[in-house]
Amino acid sequence: MNIADTKRSEKDVRFELTKNMEGKNYPIIESASIRTVERGNVLFSEGLGINGYLNVTLKFR
């Protein structure tokens, strides 16, 4: 995996999905999606962004 860009941000910021999204294990466009995360689920940031993808923890509803 080639990490082109890494950014630190505030940790534990709460996000609620407003549309269905694809979840990935690796922060690259070509990586396979591991699941569809449905609208309404809550995510919390881990404080790290890699290649434009925000690293989050999913809290299932």
Buried (B, 14 or more C-beta within 10 A) or exposed (E): EEEEEEEEEEEEEEEEBEEEBEEBEEBBEEEEEEEEBEEEBBBBBBBBBBBEBBEBEEEEE
